[in-house]
Structures are given as C-alpha cells and as structure tokens.
C-alpha cells in the first residue's frame, strides 16, 4: 500500500497563503526552497504534510495550472522505493508519465510526475527519499 508523502498545493503567493496553513490549519512552517520555476514552502510533518507551490512565472507548469484551475491541490505525492521503477510501471496502472526519467526534487528527494488522466486534474508525484 503506497504511503502519502505530501499534498502539493498551488498558490499565487506563499506569503499570502502562509497564515491560512499555519493559523487556520495549525500546520508548522518547516522551511522553503527556490527552484528555477517555483518557490516551495513546507508545512506540517508526518501524515499531514503540505508543500505550497508558488510559480515564479505565469508560463511555468504551476503558473499555467493556476491560470486554468485556480489555486488548490496540484498533486498527491506518494512515497516509493524507486521512482524510475514507479514511472516505468505507471502505464500498467493507466497513468501517463509526464516525466520520462526521475529528477531532483525538494529536500534532497528524487521525484517523477504522472497524469492519472482524470478530469479533476490532480497529478501523482512519486517521491523517493534520500
């Protein structure tokens, strides 16, 4: 049975969303990182972990997601032992790989995205911890 690693939540501004996740939801701020196209902030730990994704440009994948669907759940991240194997097996489960190969993720992880082909637009991200 796969374990949920975190929920990826697209927001226009981490600074504006932070109070909601810390105060209203009671999730502890655990740090942030910058990547070439996205700023990422982490809230909560263990079974309740949320990764906020703020696009640095409207033409990025997260920027386009927000333009089309608005803020909200972008992906469900599942913890796996080997992202490469999970990506290779994804078509057997009806998923369409977005990433052809694993790549570096936040906090030293290795990740890969697949599209479950559902109308809700929530992607699946496989996460392999170091």
BADO-531385 format. One record per residue: residue number from 1; x, y, z of N, C-alpha, C, CB in turn. Coordinates in steps of 0.02 Angstrom, whole numbers. Each point is the difference from the previous one (the first is absolute). Glycine has a CB too. Example, Ala and Ser with C-alpha at 12.3 -4.5 7.8 and 13.67 -1.06 7.14 Angstrom:
# BADO-531385
(rec 1; (660; -284; 390); (-45; 59; 0); (45; 60; 0); (-95; -59; 62)),
(rec 2; (77; 112; -98); (42; 59; 3); (-39; 55; 37); (59; -32; -108)),
END
This chain:
# BADO-531385
(rec 1; (43; -59; 0); (-43; 59; 0); (45; 62; 0); (-93; -62; 62)),
(rec 2; (84; 107; -111); (42; 59; -1); (-15; 47; 58); (6; -9; -124)),
(rec 3; (45; 44; 146); (-9; 49; 54); (-1; 70; -31); (59; -76; 84)),
(rec 4; (-102; 118; -58); (-2; 70; -23); (60; 36; 29); (-127; -1; -9)),
(rec 5; (165; 32; -33); (59; 39; 21); (-21; 71; 17); (75; -71; -73)),
(rec 6; (-114; 103; 28); (-26; 67; 13); (-52; 18; -53); (110; 34; 51)),
(rec 7; (-145; 22; -39); (-44; 29; -50); (35; 61; -28); (-105; -42; 59)),
(rec 8; (107; 48; -124); (27; 59; -33); (-58; 48; -14); (96; -66; -51)),
(rec 9; (-91; 128; 74); (-54; 48; -3); (24; 62; -37); (-50; -43; 108)),
(rec 10; (22; 58; -165); (19; 58; -40); (-31; 63; 29); (11; -73; -103)),
(rec 11; (29; 124; 113); (-23; 65; 25); (32; 56; -41); (-16; -48; 117)),
(rec 12; (-18; 104; -120); (28; 58; -34); (57; 31; 40); (-111; 22; -54)),
(rec 13; (103; -24; 121); (50; 30; 44); (6; -40; 65); (-24; 113; -50)),
(rec 14; (83; -138; 63); (12; -35; 64); (-10; 48; 58); (81; -80; -57)),
(rec 15; (-56; 141; 49); (-6; 49; 54); (-72; 13; 19); (106; 52; -39)),
(rec 16; (-150; -47; -11); (-71; 11; 14); (-35; -62; 27); (0; 86; -90)),
(rec 17; (21; -145; 70); (-32; -62; 21); (25; -25; 68); (-14; -29; -120)),
(rec 18; (73; 51; 140); (33; -27; 60); (-43; 1; 62); (106; 38; -49)),
(rec 19; (-140; 17; 62); (-41; 6; 61); (-54; -54; 1); (22; 123; 4)),
(rec 20; (-53; -137; -60); (-52; -51; -3); (27; -68; 21); (-58; 64; -91)),
(rec 21; (116; -83; 64); (27; -66; 15); (28; -4; 71); (27; -13; -121)),
(rec 22; (2; 67; 146); (27; 0; 68); (-54; 9; 53); (107; 45; -45)),
(rec 23; (-148; 5; 36); (-49; 18; 52); (-65; -39; -6); (50; 113; 3)),
(rec 24; (-82; -110; -61); (-65; -32; -7); (6; -77; 1); (-38; 99; -66)),
(rec 25; (90; -125; 32); (8; -73; -3); (47; -26; 54); (-22; 6; -122)),
(rec 26; (59; 38; 154); (45; -21; 55); (61; -39; -22); (-99; -1; 70)),
(rec 27; (122; 12; -132); (58; -36; -25); (63; 42; 10); (-72; -59; -86)),
(rec 28; (122; 28; 115); (63; 33; 14); (39; 14; -65); (4; -56; 113)),
(rec 29; (22; 117; -119); (43; 17; -57); (66; -37; 9); (-54; 115; -15)),
(rec 30; (76; -151; -37); (60; -41; 5); (56; 21; -48); (-74; -93; 34)),
(rec 31; (66; 149; -68); (52; 25; -43); (-23; 9; -72); (82; -56; 73)),
(rec 32; (-36; 85; -112); (-16; 11; -71); (62; -6; -43); (-93; 75; 34)),
(rec 33; (81; -84; -99); (53; -6; -49); (-21; 36; -63); (37; -111; 47)),
(rec 34; (12; 130; -87); (-13; 29; -66); (29; -46; -53); (2; 117; 47)),
(rec 35; (-41; -127; -99); (21; -38; -58); (-5; 48; -59); (-39; -113; 48)),
(rec 36; (65; 94; -106); (-1; 47; -57); (-69; 29; -17); (96; -63; -43)),
(rec 37; (-149; 24; 50); (-66; 25; -20); (-52; 4; 56); (26; -47; -110)),
(rec 38; (-6; 28; 170); (-50; -2; 54); (34; 12; 68); (-71; -79; -68)),
(rec 39; (34; 114; 111); (20; 8; 71); (-43; -51; 38); (32; 126; -11)),
(rec 40; (-1; -162; 58); (-34; -54; 35); (6; 12; 75); (23; -81; -95)),
(rec 41; (-78; 73; 131); (0; 5; 74); (-33; -62; 28); (-3; 127; -3)),
(rec 42; (30; -151; 60); (-24; -62; 30); (-34; 15; 67); (93; -64; -56)),
(rec 43; (-150; 32; 66); (-39; 8; 61); (-21; -69; 26); (-42; 114; -37)),
(rec 44; (47; -124; 102); (-20; -63; 30); (52; -54; -11); (-118; 31; -17)),
(rec 45; (107; -87; 52); (45; -57; -4); (-40; -65; 4); (93; 67; 53)),
(rec 46; (-61; -120; -70); (-32; -66; 7); (-61; -7; -44); (42; -6; 116)),
(rec 47; (-97; -14; -86); (-61; -15; -38); (-34; 62; -28); (-14; -99; 71)),
(rec 48; (32; 158; -45); (-30; 62; -26); (57; 46; -22); (-102; -12; 76)),
(rec 49; (125; 2; -137); (53; 41; -29); (-26; 32; -64); (91; -74; 51)),
(rec 50; (-83; 140; -56); (-22; 37; -58); (59; 38; -28); (-118; 10; 46)),
(rec 51; (125; -12; -112); (51; 37; -36); (-36; 54; -41); (81; -102; -5)),
(rec 52; (-69; 166; 22); (-29; 54; -39); (45; 15; -59); (-56; 49; 102)),
(rec 53; (26; -40; -160); (37; 13; -62); (-20; 68; -27); (7; -124; -26)),
(rec 54; (39; 171; 25); (-12; 67; -28); (39; 7; -65); (-20; 49; 117)),
(rec 55; (-14; -41; -173); (36; 7; -63); (39; 66; -2); (-88; -69; -58)),
(rec 56; (148; 66; 30); (41; 61; -6); (-15; 36; -66); (89; -54; 70)),
(rec 57; (-130; 22; -111); (-18; 27; -66); (-65; -32; -21); (122; 19; -32)),
(rec 58; (-166; 19; 1); (-64; -26; -21); (3; -52; -55); (-46; 107; 32)),
(rec 59; (104; -114; -65); (6; -48; -54); (26; -68; 23); (19; 95; -77)),
(rec 60; (-4; -102; 142); (23; -64; 26); (-59; -48; 6); (94; 57; 64)),
(rec 61; (-79; -121; -52); (-53; -50; 8); (-48; 19; 56); (78; -88; -44)),
(rec 62; (-51; 110; 102); (-43; 19; 56); (-37; 64; -15); (79; -56; 80)),
(rec 63; (-46; 103; -114); (-33; 62; -20); (-59; -13; -46); (108; 60; 12)),
(rec 64; (-99; -105; -60); (-54; -17; -47); (-56; -38; 36); (83; -3; -95)),
(rec 65; (-64; -40; 143); (-49; -36; 40); (-46; 50; 36); (81; -97; 15)),
(rec 66; (-52; 147; 17); (-40; 50; 36); (-43; 40; -48); (89; 7; 88)),
(rec 67; (-61; 12; -146); (-39; 38; -49); (-61; -39; -24); (105; 58; -35)),
(rec 68; (-97; -123; 26); (-55; -42; -25); (-49; -22; 54); (77; -39; -87)),
(rec 69; (-51; 23; 147); (-42; -31; 52); (-6; 40; 64); (32; -107; -48)),
(rec 70; (11; 157; 56); (1; 38; 62); (44; -34; 52); (-115; 43; -24)),
(rec 71; (119; -15; 82); (40; -28; 54); (-32; -65; 25); (41; 115; 33)),
(rec 72; (0; -161; -9); (-27; -61; 28); (49; -58; -6); (-114; 40; -27)),
(rec 73; (88; -99; 40); (42; -59; -1); (26; -12; -70); (-64; -50; 96)),
(rec 74; (130; 48; -102); (34; -9; -64); (20; -73; -9); (42; 118; 5)),
(rec 75; (-15; -149; 49); (20; -70; -5); (-5; -36; 67); (75; 31; -94)),
(rec 76; (-82; -96; 89); (2; -45; 56); (67; -36; -6); (-128; -15; 8)),
(rec 77; (171; 23; 41); (66; -31; -2); (0; -65; 39); (54; 113; -11)),
(rec 78; (-32; -166; -23); (3; -66; 31); (73; -20; 10); (-109; -32; -54)),
(rec 79; (124; 7; 112); (68; -23; 16); (11; -68; -33); (0; 64; 110)),
(rec 80; (54; -69; -148); (18; -63; -33); (73; -16; 14); (-87; 19; -90)),
(rec 81; (105; -82; 82); (70; -20; 9); (44; 20; -58); (-40; -95; 69)),
(rec 82; (11; 96; -130); (39; 13; -60); (-44; 36; -51); (72; -101; 21)),
(rec 83; (-59; 166; -32); (-40; 39; -46); (5; -26; -71); (16; 100; 73)),
(rec 84; (43; -121; -94); (8; -26; -68); (-46; -61; -13); (119; 41; 0)),
(rec 85; (-122; -85; 49); (-44; -59; -7); (-73; 21; 0); (86; -71; 59)),
(rec 86; (-104; 118; -15); (-70; 24; 2); (-20; 32; -66); (11; 18; 124)),
(rec 87; (33; 23; -154); (-15; 31; -64); (-8; -53; -55); (63; 103; 36)),
(rec 88; (-20; -154; -35); (-3; -53; -50); (-65; -40; 6); (125; -7; 0)),
(rec 89; (-149; -2; 61); (-61; -40; 11); (-64; 42; -6); (67; -73; 75)),
(rec 90; (-61; 139; -78); (-58; 44; 0); (-51; -16; -55); (74; 88; 47)),
(rec 91; (-52; -100; -110); (-50; -16; -52); (-43; -62; 15); (78; 52; -80)),
(rec 92; (-49; -100; 116); (-39; -60; 20); (-59; 17; 44); (104; -67; -8)),
(rec 93; (-97; 124; 44); (-53; 22; 46); (-45; 53; -32); (76; -25; 96)),
(rec 94; (-67; 37; -161); (-41; 48; -35); (26; 72; 4); (-94; -74; 22)),
(rec 95; (155; 84; 3); (28; 66; 6); (43; 16; -61); (-1; -10; 125)),
(rec 96; (4; 74; -142); (42; 24; -54); (59; 36; 30); (-99; 10; -79)),
(rec 97; (160; -36; 71); (58; 35; 28); (9; 70; -30); (54; -112; 18)),
(rec 98; (-45; 160; 25); (17; 68; -21); (76; 5; -3); (-107; 49; 52)),
(rec 99; (139; -76; -1); (73; -2; 2); (23; -66; -30); (3; 75; 103)),
(rec 100; (44; -70; -149); (27; -61; -31); (50; -35; 45); (-17; 52; -112)),
(rec 101; (47; -14; 158); (50; -27; 46); (-5; 37; 66); (78; -31; -96)),
(rec 102; (-56; 0; 150); (1; 35; 65); (45; 61; -3); (-21; -109; 59)),
(rec 103; (5; 158; -17); (42; 60; 5); (1; 25; 72); (-28; 31; -119)),
(rec 104; (77; 12; 136); (5; 24; 69); (-62; 40; 20); (124; 4; -12)),
(rec 105; (-146; -16; 74); (-56; 37; 28); (23; 41; 60); (-79; -89; -39)),
(rec 106; (33; 114; 77); (16; 40; 59); (27; -45; 56); (-89; 83; -32)),
(rec 107; (127; -54; 76); (27; -32; 59); (39; -64; -15); (-94; 49; 64)),
(rec 108; (129; -49; -120); (43; -57; -16); (-36; -61; -28); (73; 41; 87)),
(rec 109; (-136; -35; -103); (-38; -57; -26); (11; -9; -75); (-86; 17; 90)),
(rec 110; (63; -73; -115); (-3; -13; -71); (-74; -8; -16); (116; -57; -5)),
(rec 111; (-140; 89; -49); (-72; 0; -15); (-14; -14; -73); (-15; 81; 92)),
(rec 112; (-47; -97; -106); (-26; -9; -68); (-75; 8; 1); (95; -78; -29)),
(rec 113; (-122; 112; -22); (-72; 13; -4); (-34; -43; -52); (22; 117; 36)),
(rec 114; (-83; -137; -21); (-43; -35; -48); (-69; 32; 2); (65; -108; 14)),
(rec 115; (-100; 101; -69); (-69; 26; -6); (-47; -59; 3); (38; 100; -69)),
(rec 116; (-83; -101; 118); (-47; -56; 4); (-57; 5; -51); (28; -10; 120)),
(rec 117; (-28; 64; -160); (-51; 6; -52); (-70; 11; 28); (70; -71; -71)),
(rec 118; (-74; 104; 127); (-65; 14; 30); (-20; 72; -12); (22; -88; 88)),
(rec 119; (-86; 101; -89); (-25; 67; -13); (17; 49; 56); (-92; -51; -65)),
(rec 120; (107; 25; 126); (14; 46; 55); (69; 33; -6); (-73; -71; 71)),
(rec 121; (116; 45; -115); (64; 31; -13); (53; -9; 53); (-63; 80; -63)),
(rec 122; (51; -120; 114); (49; -10; 53); (52; -51; -25); (-86; 26; 92)),
(rec 123; (148; -4; -94); (55; -43; -23); (23; -45; 57); (35; 88; -84)),
(rec 124; (2; -140; 66); (32; -44; 49); (75; 11; -6); (-94; -87; -6)),
(rec 125; (126; 99; 62); (73; 7; 2); (28; -57; 41); (-6; 127; -11)),
(rec 126; (53; -162; -19); (36; -52; 38); (60; 33; 33); (-37; -93; -80)),
(rec 127; (48; 77; 143); (55; 30; 39); (43; -55; 30); (-70; 103; 25)),
(rec 128; (133; -99; -37); (50; -45; 29); (44; 41; 46); (-1; -78; -102)),
(rec 129; (1; 61; 166); (40; 37; 48); (73; -23; -1); (-101; 15; 73)),
(rec 130; (147; 30; -54); (71; -18; -1); (16; -55; 51); (27; 116; -37)),
END
